[in-house]
Amino acid sequence: MSSESVKEDCLAWAARDPSGVLSPYQFSRRALGNDDVSLKITHCGVCYADVLWSKNKHGDSRYPLVPGHEIVGIVKDVGANVYNFKVGDHVGVGTYVNSCRECEYCNDREEVSCERGSVLTFNGIDADGSITKGGYSGYIVVHERYCFQIPHDYPLASAAPLLCAGITVYNPMVRHKMNQPGKSLGVIGLGGLGHMAVKFGKAFGLKVTVLSTSISKKEEALTVLGADNFVITSDQEQMKALSKSLDFIIDTASGDHPFDPYMSLLKTAGVFVLVGFPSAVKLSPASLIF
């Protein structure tokens, strides 16, 4: 297709101020480039990052702001140099849409760690100086390098959360070998990331224990997600019974919480991975030894 494709209006939902209230917004995407994929968005997951930037919680929001970085849809056009995607393909776009493509991290396909900074899918500054706008919109134009093929038989609605929450959990679990069948996994918290951790854990063949402060999450953890065990962390007897029994723990909680009680649940040489975002991490070295 021609790189001179005509821009078309894109209908979206945007926040216009720190109230975070979304309202209809119309804008133009960039013209399709030779290496680009134009994607008709069918679904976009809702991430807490959407809330944070819509409400300017980090102090750097650029309004009008179109959130959304768990994007899936159907390819409607491709640039002349695109060979990995074709019209009709199911494709996902995650948390970033550009990078330098030259540094060691980009060359290792770790573009999210680009030395010059990866360009976020929304509220980022792209190479041409434009402000990126996310997936709460009708379509998006993205360089093919930042698009991911989705099997046609996989529901697009289910695929969307994998583009942020899913990869946030999956990547460290695989990297730290938390995918060994028969091993035991503790999941701290049962929010968006926690849901994914439980589901991946079960898919990997692990024995999964959910560690939560809320008894209201028990039925969902055991019945809906298929966890093997559910422990209320304020119950000292339940925690004591779990002492030194877990091969892995993945901590998905973003609220501030103590770490020492969880360290005591790990076996010797157990692995603890933090993917949540508490304001501080405090633990006693003794909890790593005894």
C-alpha positions as CSV (number, residue, x, y, z in Angstrom):
1,M,0.0,0.0,0.0
2,S,1.1,3.6,-0.6
3,S,3.0,5.4,2.1
4,E,1.0,8.4,1.2
5,S,-2.3,6.9,2.5
6,V,-4.7,9.7,3.4
7,K,-5.3,10.5,7.0
8,E,-8.8,9.8,8.3
9,D,-10.7,10.9,11.3
10,C,-10.3,8.7,14.4
11,L,-13.0,8.7,17.0
12,A,-11.8,8.2,20.5
13,W,-12.4,8.8,24.2
14,A,-10.1,11.3,25.8
15,A,-9.4,12.9,29.2
16,R,-9.1,16.7,28.9
17,D,-8.0,17.6,32.4
18,P,-7.0,16.0,35.7
19,S,-10.6,15.1,36.6
20,G,-9.9,12.0,34.3
21,V,-13.4,12.2,32.9
22,L,-13.5,10.7,29.4
23,S,-15.5,12.2,26.6
24,P,-15.7,11.8,22.8
25,Y,-12.8,13.2,20.9
26,Q,-11.9,13.2,17.3
27,F,-8.4,13.4,15.8
28,S,-6.3,12.2,12.9
29,R,-3.8,9.4,13.0
30,R,-0.5,9.7,11.1
31,A,-0.5,8.6,7.5
32,L,0.4,4.9,6.9
33,G,4.2,4.6,6.4
34,N,6.0,1.9,4.4
35,D,6.7,-0.1,7.6
36,D,3.4,0.5,9.3
37,V,0.4,-1.5,10.2
38,S,-3.1,0.1,10.4
39,L,-5.2,-1.7,12.9
40,K,-8.9,-1.4,13.4
41,I,-9.3,-1.7,17.2
42,T,-11.9,-4.2,18.4
43,H,-11.0,-4.3,22.1
44,C,-8.8,-2.4,24.5
45,G,-8.1,-3.6,28.1
46,V,-8.4,-1.2,31.0
47,C,-5.2,-0.8,33.0
48,Y,-4.7,1.2,36.2
49,A,-2.1,3.2,34.2
50,D,-5.0,4.6,32.2
51,V,-6.4,6.0,35.4
52,L,-3.1,7.4,36.7
53,W,-2.3,9.3,33.5
54,S,-5.8,10.4,32.8
55,K,-5.8,12.0,36.3
56,N,-2.2,13.3,35.9
57,K,-1.0,11.4,39.0
58,H,2.5,11.5,37.7
59,G,2.4,15.2,36.8
60,D,3.3,14.7,33.1
61,S,0.0,14.1,31.4
62,R,-0.5,15.8,28.1
63,Y,-4.1,16.7,27.3
64,P,-6.3,15.8,25.5
65,L,-5.1,12.3,26.6
66,V,-6.4,9.1,24.9
67,P,-5.5,6.2,27.2
68,G,-5.2,2.5,26.5
69,H,-2.2,0.2,25.9
70,E,-3.8,-3.3,25.8
71,I,-4.9,-3.0,22.2
72,V,-6.2,-5.8,19.9
73,G,-7.9,-5.7,16.6
74,I,-7.9,-6.5,12.9
75,V,-5.4,-5.3,10.3
76,K,-7.0,-3.1,7.7
77,D,-4.0,-1.9,5.8
78,V,-0.2,-2.4,5.7
79,G,2.7,-0.4,4.3
80,A,4.7,-1.4,1.2
81,N,7.6,-3.0,3.3
82,V,5.4,-5.0,5.6
83,Y,5.6,-8.8,5.1
84,N,4.9,-10.2,8.5
85,F,1.3,-9.0,8.6
86,K,-1.6,-8.8,6.1
87,V,-5.1,-7.4,5.9
88,G,-7.4,-9.4,8.1
89,D,-4.7,-10.6,10.6
90,H,-5.5,-10.4,14.3
91,V,-2.9,-8.2,15.9
92,G,-2.1,-6.8,19.4
93,V,-0.2,-3.6,20.4
94,G,1.1,-3.3,23.9
95,T,2.7,-0.6,26.1
96,Y,5.1,1.0,23.6
97,V,5.0,1.8,19.9
98,N,8.5,3.0,19.1
99,S,12.2,2.9,20.1
100,C,15.5,3.7,18.6
101,R,15.9,0.3,17.0
102,E,19.7,0.7,17.1
103,C,20.9,0.2,20.7
104,E,21.9,-3.1,22.3
105,Y,18.5,-3.6,24.0
106,C,16.6,-3.0,20.8
107,N,18.9,-5.4,19.0
108,D,18.1,-8.0,21.7
109,R,14.4,-7.3,21.2
110,E,14.2,-5.7,24.6
111,E,12.9,-2.5,23.1
112,V,11.1,-1.6,26.4
113,S,14.5,-0.9,27.8
114,C,15.7,1.2,24.8
115,E,18.7,3.4,25.8
116,R,17.0,6.4,24.3
117,G,13.7,5.6,25.9
118,S,10.9,3.6,24.4
119,V,7.8,5.6,23.2
120,L,4.8,4.8,25.2
121,T,1.6,3.9,23.4
122,F,-0.2,6.9,24.9
123,N,1.0,10.2,26.4
124,G,4.4,9.5,24.9
125,I,6.4,11.8,22.5
126,D,7.1,10.0,19.2
127,A,10.1,10.5,16.9
128,D,8.2,13.2,14.9
129,G,7.4,15.1,18.1
130,S,3.7,14.1,18.1
131,I,2.0,13.0,21.3
132,T,0.9,9.3,21.1
133,K,-2.7,8.5,21.6
134,G,-3.8,5.0,22.8
135,G,-6.4,2.4,22.3
136,Y,-9.6,4.0,23.5
137,S,-10.0,4.8,19.8
138,G,-11.2,3.4,16.6
139,Y,-7.9,2.5,15.0
140,I,-4.2,3.0,15.4
141,V,-1.1,3.1,13.0
142,V,2.0,1.4,14.4
143,H,5.4,0.3,13.0
144,E,5.2,-3.4,12.4
145,R,8.0,-4.1,14.9
146,Y,5.6,-3.3,17.8
147,C,2.7,-5.4,16.6
148,F,2.1,-9.0,17.8
149,Q,0.3,-11.7,15.9
150,I,-2.7,-13.2,17.6
151,P,-4.0,-16.6,16.5
152,H,-7.4,-16.4,14.7
153,D,-8.9,-18.9,17.0
154,Y,-8.0,-17.0,20.2
155,P,-10.8,-14.6,21.4
156,L,-9.7,-11.0,20.9
157,A,-11.4,-9.9,24.1
158,S,-9.3,-12.4,26.0
159,A,-6.1,-11.4,24.3
160,A,-6.3,-7.7,25.2
161,P,-5.2,-8.0,28.9
162,L,-2.2,-10.1,27.8
163,L,-0.6,-7.0,26.3
164,C,0.2,-5.4,29.7
165,A,-0.9,-7.4,32.7
166,G,-0.2,-10.7,30.9
167,I,3.3,-9.9,29.8
168,T,4.1,-8.2,33.1
169,V,3.6,-11.5,34.8
170,Y,4.5,-14.0,32.1
171,N,8.0,-12.6,31.3
172,P,9.5,-12.8,34.9
173,M,7.8,-16.1,35.5
174,V,9.5,-17.6,32.5
175,R,12.8,-15.7,33.0
176,H,13.1,-17.0,36.6
177,K,12.0,-20.5,35.7
178,M,8.7,-20.2,37.6
179,N,7.2,-22.6,35.0
180,Q,8.3,-26.0,36.2
181,P,5.4,-28.4,36.6
182,G,4.9,-29.8,40.1
183,K,6.6,-26.8,41.8
184,S,4.7,-24.6,44.2
185,L,3.8,-20.9,43.6
186,G,2.5,-18.3,46.0
187,V,0.6,-15.3,44.4
188,I,0.4,-12.2,46.6
189,G,-2.7,-10.1,45.7
190,L,-5.6,-10.9,43.3
191,G,-6.0,-7.9,41.2
192,G,-5.3,-7.7,37.4
193,L,-1.8,-9.0,37.7
194,G,-2.7,-11.6,40.4
195,H,-5.4,-13.0,38.1
196,M,-2.8,-13.5,35.4
197,A,-0.3,-15.0,37.8
198,V,-2.8,-17.7,39.0
199,K,-3.8,-18.6,35.4
200,F,-0.3,-18.8,34.2
201,G,0.7,-20.8,37.2
202,K,-2.0,-23.4,36.6
203,A,-1.1,-23.5,32.9
204,F,2.5,-24.2,33.8
205,G,1.4,-27.1,36.1
206,L,2.2,-25.4,39.4
207,K,0.5,-25.9,42.7
208,V,-0.9,-22.3,43.3
209,T,-1.6,-20.7,46.6
210,V,-3.2,-17.3,46.7
211,L,-2.1,-15.0,49.5
212,S,-4.6,-12.3,50.2
213,T,-5.8,-9.9,52.9
214,S,-9.4,-10.2,51.7
215,I,-11.6,-13.3,52.4
216,S,-14.0,-12.0,49.7
217,K,-11.4,-13.1,47.1
218,K,-11.5,-16.8,48.2
219,E,-14.3,-18.1,46.0
220,E,-12.9,-16.4,42.9
221,A,-9.4,-17.7,43.6
222,L,-10.5,-21.3,44.1
223,T,-13.6,-21.7,42.0
224,V,-13.1,-19.3,39.1
225,L,-9.4,-19.3,38.7
226,G,-8.6,-22.8,39.9
227,A,-6.1,-22.0,42.6
228,D,-5.2,-24.9,44.8
229,N,-5.1,-23.1,48.1
230,F,-6.2,-19.7,49.6
231,V,-4.5,-18.2,52.6
232,I,-5.6,-15.1,54.6
233,T,-2.3,-13.4,55.4
234,S,-3.5,-11.9,58.7
235,D,-4.2,-15.4,60.0
236,Q,-1.0,-16.4,61.8
237,E,-1.9,-20.1,61.9
238,Q,-2.5,-20.3,58.2
239,M,0.8,-18.5,57.5
240,K,2.7,-20.7,59.9
241,A,1.3,-23.9,58.2
242,L,2.7,-22.6,54.9
243,S,6.3,-21.9,56.3
244,K,9.1,-22.9,53.9
245,S,6.7,-24.6,51.5
246,L,6.8,-22.5,48.4
247,D,9.3,-22.7,45.5
248,F,8.2,-19.4,44.1
249,I,6.3,-16.3,45.1
250,I,5.2,-13.6,42.7
251,D,4.1,-10.4,44.5
252,T,1.5,-8.5,42.5
253,A,0.3,-6.1,45.2
254,S,0.8,-2.4,44.7
255,G,-0.3,-1.2,48.1
256,D,2.3,-0.9,50.8
257,H,2.7,-4.2,52.7
258,P,5.4,-6.0,54.8
259,F,7.7,-8.4,53.0
260,D,9.2,-10.4,55.9
261,P,6.2,-12.6,56.5
262,Y,6.3,-13.8,52.9
263,M,10.0,-14.5,52.9
264,S,9.4,-17.1,55.6
265,L,7.2,-19.0,53.2
266,L,9.9,-19.7,50.7
267,K,12.0,-22.9,50.6
268,T,15.7,-22.5,50.7
269,A,16.9,-21.0,47.4
270,G,13.3,-20.1,46.6
271,V,12.5,-17.2,44.2
272,F,10.6,-14.0,45.1
273,V,9.6,-11.8,42.2
274,L,8.0,-8.3,42.7
275,V,5.8,-7.0,39.9
276,G,3.6,-4.7,42.0
277,F,4.5,-1.1,42.8
278,P,4.5,-0.4,46.5
279,S,6.1,2.9,47.6
280,A,8.9,1.1,49.4
281,V,10.4,-2.4,49.8
282,K,11.6,-3.1,53.4
283,L,12.7,-6.4,54.8
284,S,15.0,-7.8,57.4
285,P,18.1,-9.7,56.1
286,A,17.2,-12.3,58.8
287,S,14.1,-13.2,56.9
288,L,16.2,-14.4,54.0
289,I,18.3,-16.6,56.3
290,F,16.0,-18.1,59.0
